[in-house]
Amino acid sequence: SDKFIGVRLKQSGFGSVIKKNHSEINLGIYETAEEAARAYDIAALFCQGDRAKVNFSDSLHLFDLNFTLDLKLPSHPSPARDKDFYVIMFEDKNPSAKTGAILTDLADRLPYSAVTSSASHVWDNFNRRNESLSTWSDFAQQLSWLVRHQIRSSVLTAGWNVAAWEAACGACESKEEASRLLKEAEEEGVDWQKVGSLWDAEASSLPSDPVGVAGKRGASTASPRPTAGLASGRPG
């Protein structure tokens, strides 16, 4: 829905979602866009405190009520693609919104400790470019930027020839090659066991008061009171 932040039209109603630390968290499906927007507001205030951008001006008042909220990330960061994924998602002649979303999804499976930049504007720009890809060369360049310049070398598979892969990205002009490059990066390039260990390390290092870091994988129910200044991650 263009009217509200964090609301998406679904077949069964209106979905409420928020992005936190590179992951998109589904907050549920609601009958009306207003209900979904309200759910987003509460989650945003929980994660970002009084700096949150909300849909309704009275949401902060409602947030003062006693409640708990449990936001958890997926427990498995690995893409775990179906066998036909790399064919179905690349069946169009030119890149579409669904192929750009693959890149955003790949980035969202990485904790901040796995990438070189945690600046929100860097990832906002990355996501915007993913929404307007016009050629398979554009797709390959975005993929190359993510893997080569953002994902830390320490979480890449030892022995993977990333230089040859990057050169192939630079020469990519077809959907078949773009599909192959993505598959290689996900199945041979990124070491998902190392990525999972980083998620676990971040979860184990959380403070006893998890306000401001909710949304990390395994984060537990937190206090209902936000603390300004502790907010991190990309707002939805």
C-alpha positions, 0 to 999 in steps of 0.5 A: 500500500502506497498510503502507509509505511510497512503495508503490502497488499496480499491476496488474503488481506494486508500484510504488515512488515518491518525491516530490521538488521538486514531481515524483513520480519512479517508482522501478520495479515490484517483485514484492513490497511489501517490495522496493518499500518498500526501493527507496523507502528507498534513494531517500529516504536519497539525497534526504533524508539521515539525516532521511529517514523509512524503512520498514525500520530497517536501510535506513541500513546498506544505504545505506552500501554503495557505489552510485549513484542517478540520479533524473530528472524528466520533461523536458517540464513541459507537461501535453500532454493528449490531445484527449479528456482534458477530457471523460474526466476530468470524466465523473463526476457529482461529483469523484473521486480522479482529478479531484483528482489532476489538480490535484496533477499540475499543481502537481507540474509546477512548480519551486519557483521558479515558486510563492510557497511552498516550505513542505512543509505548504502542499503537503501540505494542498493534496494532502490537500484534493485527495483529498477534493473533494466538489463541482465548486465545491471543485475550482474553488476548489483550482484558483483557489488554485493558479493565483492565489495560488501560481503566480507572475504572472511565469510566467503568459501575458501578457495572460491575463485572470486576474481574469475567470478567477478570478471564473468559478472562484468561480461554478463549479458544474458539471463542464463549467465546471470542465473548461473552467476547467482547460483555460483555465488549462493552455492559456492561463494558464500559460506553459509555456516560462517554466516550462521555462526555470525548470527549466533555470535550476535545473538549471544552478545545481546545485552540483557535489555534487548530494546533496540536490538529486537529482530536479531535471530533468537531475540527474546520478548523485550520490555515495552518501553523504548530507549531513544538512541539505541535504534539500529538497522533499516526502517521498513 
